[in-house]
Amino acid sequence: MSANPASTAPEAEQPTGSGSGARIPKVPFWAQIVAGLVLGVLLGWLARSQDLGWLVTTLDEIGSLFVQLLKLAVAPLVFFAILVSITNLRQVNNAARLATRTLLWFMITSLIAVAIGLAIGLITNPGSGTGLTPKDGALSETKGSWIDFLTGIVPGDVITPFTELNVLQIVFMAAVAGIAALKLGEKAKPILTLSQSILELLQKALWWVIRLAPIGTVGLIGYAIADYGWDLIGKYATFTADVYIGCALVMFGVYPLLLATVAKVSPLQFFKGAWPAIQLAFVSRSSVGTMPVTQRVTERLGVPKEYASFAVPFGATTKMDGCAAIYPALAAIFIAQIFDVQLGIGDYLLIAFVSVIGSAATAGLTGATVMLTLTLSTLGLPLEGVGLLMAIDPILDMMRTATNVAGQALVPVIVAAREKILDHDAYNSASPSPIDSFGDDADRDEIRDAEPKTAVPATA
């Protein structure tokens, strides 16, 4: 504190003042995203209605470049995040208990989500009256049998998973390395210190990419409208509505109920704190690419950093209520109706089982397709059905990914609250701050953590 507060007070207030020298307030990140979305829709409609090929190409290039930048950081980010998170668990009391509870709640929420997906599909019959036939489908290039899934976990070498962005294999290698580091103890400390530094470097670089999300939104949304158009969406209207309604019921119905009854915290406060991550997930369509934001908002919601650094990366690669629960349940019913295949109670139970056990198959940027082929092959449904849904997939993936990320932030909050390690003061004060400030927050957090902890008066 300054020895002369009176002399420094005006200087402290000047940046936020309303005088001529005041700094112009930054536009909130959510507003930038919304503006990008609206502009993308308008440009996409213009490109399609006026047949502007150059504009379609431009929108495609902008969106593809943004996704490519996200992909560039995904592989090393996942590896070092999982490696560091496993080793950080030793700093947490009852680490095994926390890991078990986290996995349990992943399974519980997945079961609820798949039940909602099945219920909506059985009520609405999304495959009826679409005008689509089996001939409209194409054989999927993605293999989806359980044998392919299990044998695909172990990589043939250490390079290919990174070049082909096989997130499941990257997670496997990172988990093995993390467990080995725990066993080595002090001998592994130098490599762990290096890994932590690399992780922080990757996160900082990814923040720069994330700040480009409003521009990426223009390209991604604009190209989707220009390329697919409303006429194509019309054929899938019921199925598209089912996916969005199912995800909305889970995100804004089930999750708030669990927060209020199990965690005993305010659902509204959760969404205020987690909204930046949910919003970015909707635009980027990548749970892994959103992971740094998800982890930051989870920590802001009062989850201890050591636990959040484990639960969020773990969830980003295995916890997919949108892609691995709601979507395959609805898609299986949709495809079965197109191919005139009757599903029984046993089939629906099998869908639920596959959704919970096979969630790890959704790891990565094309996880929903892998999960769908896994579900169809388990049920004996034609894999050509995957081709029926590929055209509409980008539109569906936005809501699916937003639901995924909301769940990935939800479970750590529930577990932390149940285990009485949740900082309720931090939770109740969390706000949807602009993502532009997150990178600076990281620096401030490091300074704050290094300072002695002191009580803050309620009037401060």
Residue pairs with C-beta under 8 A, 6 or more apart in sequence:
2 8
14 21
14 22
15 22
15 23
16 22
16 23
26 434
26 436
27 35
28 432
28 434
29 213
29 214
29 276
29 279
29 434
29 435
29 436
30 275
30 276
30 279
30 432
30 434
32 213
32 214
33 213
33 214
33 217
33 279
33 280
33 283
35 214
36 213
36 214
36 215
36 216
36 217
36 218
36 221
36 283
37 217
37 221
37 283
39 218
39 222
40 59
40 217
40 218
40 219
40 220
40 221
40 222
40 225
41 221
41 222
41 225
43 55
43 59
43 218
43 222
43 226
44 59
44 221
44 222
44 223
44 224
44 225
44 226
45 225
45 226
46 52
46 55
47 55
47 56
47 59
47 222
47 225
47 226
48 56
48 225
48 226
48 227
48 229
55 226
56 223
56 226
56 227
58 219
59 218
59 219
59 222
59 223
59 226
60 219
60 223
60 227
61 219
62 215
62 216
62 218
62 219
62 220
62 222
63 216
63 218
63 219
63 220
63 221
63 222
63 223
64 219
65 216
65 219
66 209
66 212
66 213
66 215
66 216
66 219
66 220
66 284
67 216
67 220
67 284
67 285
67 286
67 365
69 209
69 212
70 206
70 209
70 284
70 286
70 289
71 165
71 289
71 365
73 202
73 205
73 206
73 209
73 289
74 165
74 167
74 286
74 288
74 289
74 364
74 365
75 161
75 162
75 165
75 167
75 170
76 162
76 198
76 202
77 199
77 202
77 203
77 206
77 288
77 291
77 292
78 167
78 170
78 171
78 174
78 288
78 291
78 313
78 316
78 317
79 162
79 170
79 173
79 174
80 174
80 195
80 198
80 199
80 202
81 174
81 199
81 291
81 309
81 313
82 170
82 171
82 174
82 175
82 178
82 313
82 314
82 317
83 174
83 177
83 178
83 181
83 195
84 178
84 192
84 195
84 196
84 199
84 309
85 178
85 309
85 310
85 313
85 314
86 174
86 175
86 178
86 179
86 181
86 182
86 310
87 178
87 181
87 182
87 188
87 192
88 306
88 309
88 310
89 95
89 98
89 99
89 306
89 307
89 310
90 182
91 306
92 98
92 304
92 306
92 307
92 310
94 419
97 419
98 307
98 310
98 311
98 415
98 419
99 310
101 415
101 418
101 419
102 310
102 311
102 314
102 315
102 411
102 412
102 415
105 411
105 414
105 415
106 315
106 318
106 319
106 359
106 411
107 356
109 250
109 254
109 255
109 258
109 319
109 321
109 407
109 410
109 411
110 319
110 320
110 321
110 324
110 325
110 355
110 356
110 359
111 325
111 352
111 355
111 356
112 250
112 254
113 246
113 250
113 254
113 321
113 322
113 325
113 326
113 355
113 403
113 407
114 325
114 326
114 328
114 329
114 351
114 352
114 355
114 356
115 352
116 246
116 249
116 250
116 254
116 326
117 246
117 325
117 326
117 327
117 328
117 329
117 330
118 329
118 330
118 333
118 348
118 351
118 352
120 242
120 245
120 246
120 249
120 330
121 242
121 329
121 330
121 332
121 333
121 334
122 333
124 238
124 241
124 242
125 238
125 333
125 337
126 238
126 239
126 242
126 330
126 333
126 334
126 337
127 239
127 333
127 334
127 335
127 336
127 337
127 338
128 337
129 238
130 235
130 236
130 238
130 239
130 338
131 235
132 235
132 338
132 388
133 338
134 338
134 339
134 382
134 384
136 387
136 388
137 338
137 382
137 384
137 385
137 386
137 387
137 388
138 384
138 386
138 387
138 390
139 383
139 384
139 387
140 369
140 373
140 383
140 384
140 386
140 387
142 366
142 369
142 370
142 373
142 386
143 373
144 370
144 372
144 373
144 374
144 375
144 376
144 377
144 383
145 374
145 377
146 374
146 377
146 378
149 358
149 361
149 374
152 166
152 168
152 169
153 168
153 169
153 172
154 169
154 172
155 161
155 166
155 169
155 172
155 173
158 173
160 166
160 169
161 169
161 170
161 173
162 170
165 364
165 365
166 364
167 288
167 317
167 363
167 364
167 365
167 367
168 317
168 360
168 361
168 363
168 364
171 317
171 318
171 360
171 363
180 188
181 188
181 191
181 192
182 188
203 292
203 442
204 439
204 442
206 289
206 292
207 292
207 438
207 439
210 280
210 292
210 293
210 435
211 435
211 436
213 280
213 283
213 284
213 435
216 283
216 284
217 283
220 283
220 285
220 394
221 283
224 394
224 395
228 391
228 392
228 394
228 395
232 391
232 392
233 240
233 392
233 395
236 389
236 391
236 392
239 330
239 331
239 334
239 389
239 392
240 392
240 395
240 396
242 330
243 326
243 327
243 330
243 396
243 399
243 400
244 399
246 326
246 330
247 321
247 322
247 326
247 399
247 400
247 402
247 403
248 399
250 321
250 322
250 326
250 403
250 407
251 278
251 402
251 403
251 406
251 407
255 267
255 270
255 406
255 407
255 410
256 267
256 270
257 267
258 410
258 414
259 265
259 266
259 267
259 270
259 410
259 413
259 414
260 266
260 267
262 414
262 417
262 418
263 413
263 414
263 417
263 418
263 422
264 417
265 413
265 417
265 422
265 424
265 427
266 427
266 428
269 427
269 428
269 430
270 301
270 409
270 410
270 413
270 427
271 278
272 430
272 431
272 432
273 297
273 300
273 301
273 427
273 430
273 431
273 432
274 294
274 297
274 298
274 301
274 405
274 406
274 409
274 410
275 297
275 432
276 293
276 297
276 432
276 433
276 434
276 435
276 438
277 290
277 293
277 294
277 296
277 297
277 405
277 406
277 409
278 402
278 405
278 406
278 409
279 402
280 290
280 293
280 405
280 435
281 287
281 290
281 294
281 401
281 402
281 404
281 405
281 406
282 398
282 399
282 401
282 402
283 398
284 290
284 401
285 365
285 394
285 397
285 398
285 401
286 365
286 401
287 294
287 316
287 317
287 320
287 401
287 404
287 405
287 408
288 316
288 317
288 363
288 364
288 365
289 365
290 316
290 401
290 405
291 312
291 313
291 316
293 435
293 438
294 312
294 315
294 316
294 405
294 408
294 409
295 308
295 309
295 312
295 313
296 438
296 441
296 442
297 409
297 430
298 308
298 311
298 312
298 409
298 412
298 413
299 305
299 308
300 426
300 430
301 409
301 413
301 426
301 427
301 430
302 413
302 416
302 422
302 423
302 424
302 425
302 426
302 427
302 430
303 311
303 412
303 413
303 416
303 421
303 422
303 423
304 416
304 421
304 423
307 412
307 415
307 416
307 421
308 412
311 408
311 411
311 412
311 415
312 408
312 409
312 412
315 407
315 408
315 411
315 412
316 405
316 408
317 360
317 363
318 359
318 360
318 362
318 363
319 359
319 404
319 407
319 408
319 411
320 359
320 362
320 367
320 368
320 371
320 400
320 404
320 407
321 403
321 404
321 407
322 399
322 400
322 401
322 402
322 403
322 404
322 407
323 362
323 367
323 368
323 371
323 397
323 400
323 401
323 404
324 355
324 358
324 359
324 361
324 362
324 367
324 368
324 371
325 355
325 356
325 359
326 400
326 403
327 368
327 371
327 372
327 396
327 400
328 351
328 354
328 355
328 368
328 371
328 372
328 374
328 375
329 351
329 352
329 355
331 372
331 375
331 385
331 389
332 343
332 347
332 351
332 375
332 376
332 379
332 381
333 343
334 385
334 388
334 389
335 376
335 381
335 382
335 385
335 388
335 389
336 342
336 343
336 379
336 381
338 385
338 388
339 381
339 382
339 385
341 381
343 379
347 379
350 378
350 379
351 375
351 379
354 374
354 375
354 378
355 371
355 375
358 371
358 374
358 375
359 371
361 367
361 370
361 371
361 374
362 368
362 370
362 371
364 370
368 393
368 396
368 397
368 400
369 386
369 390
369 393
372 386
372 389
373 383
373 386
376 382
376 383
376 385
376 386
377 383
389 396
413 422
413 427
416 422
433 441
